[in-house]
Amino acid sequence: MNNRIKELRLARDWSQGDLAGALSVSRQTVNAIENGRYDPSLPLAFTIAGVFGLKIEDVFEP
């Protein structure tokens, strides 16, 4: 699944650790999602979208 997480994170000048803290996941999880090695659960995907103030379809593409 393609996503815009890295782009959105960098636009806010957040580190992977900053985003991980906001999501209550590890930095490694953020890294894996950004690099397409891990697809987040649906609840986590909604949380990610919410952190950025976007709809889920604005962050993730199938």
C-alpha positions as CSV (number, residue, x, y, z in Angstrom):
1,M,0.0,0.0,0.0
2,N,1.4,3.4,-1.0
3,N,1.2,6.2,1.5
4,R,2.2,9.9,2.0
5,I,3.3,9.5,5.6
6,K,7.0,10.5,5.1
7,E,6.0,13.5,3.0
8,L,3.4,14.6,5.6
9,R,5.8,14.0,8.5
10,L,8.7,16.0,6.9
11,A,6.3,18.9,6.0
12,R,5.7,19.3,9.7
13,D,9.4,18.9,10.5
14,W,8.7,15.8,12.7
15,S,11.1,13.0,13.2
16,Q,10.0,9.4,13.0
17,G,10.2,9.4,16.8
18,D,7.9,12.4,17.0
19,L,5.3,10.7,14.9
20,A,5.7,7.4,16.7
21,G,5.1,9.1,20.0
22,A,1.9,10.7,18.7
23,L,0.7,7.3,17.4
24,S,1.9,5.3,20.5
25,V,3.9,2.9,18.3
26,S,7.7,2.4,17.9
27,R,9.9,4.4,15.6
28,Q,10.6,1.2,13.8
29,T,6.9,0.8,13.0
30,V,6.7,4.2,11.5
31,N,9.8,3.4,9.4
32,A,8.3,0.2,8.2
33,I,5.0,1.8,7.2
34,E,6.8,4.7,5.4
35,N,8.9,2.2,3.4
36,G,6.0,0.0,2.5
37,R,7.2,-3.0,4.5
38,Y,4.2,-3.0,6.9
39,D,0.6,-2.1,6.3
40,P,-1.0,-0.6,9.4
41,S,-4.2,-2.0,10.9
42,L,-7.3,-0.1,10.0
43,P,-7.5,1.6,13.5
44,L,-3.9,2.7,13.2
45,A,-4.5,4.0,9.7
46,F,-7.4,6.1,10.9
47,T,-5.2,7.3,13.8
48,I,-2.4,8.3,11.4
49,A,-4.9,10.2,9.2
50,G,-6.3,11.9,12.3
51,V,-2.8,13.0,13.5
52,F,-2.4,14.8,10.2
53,G,-5.9,16.1,10.1
54,L,-6.7,14.3,6.9
55,K,-9.1,11.7,5.6
56,I,-7.6,8.2,5.4
57,E,-7.8,8.2,1.6
58,D,-5.7,11.3,1.5
59,V,-2.9,9.4,3.3
60,F,-3.1,5.9,1.9
61,E,-3.6,4.5,-1.7
62,P,-4.2,0.8,-2.4
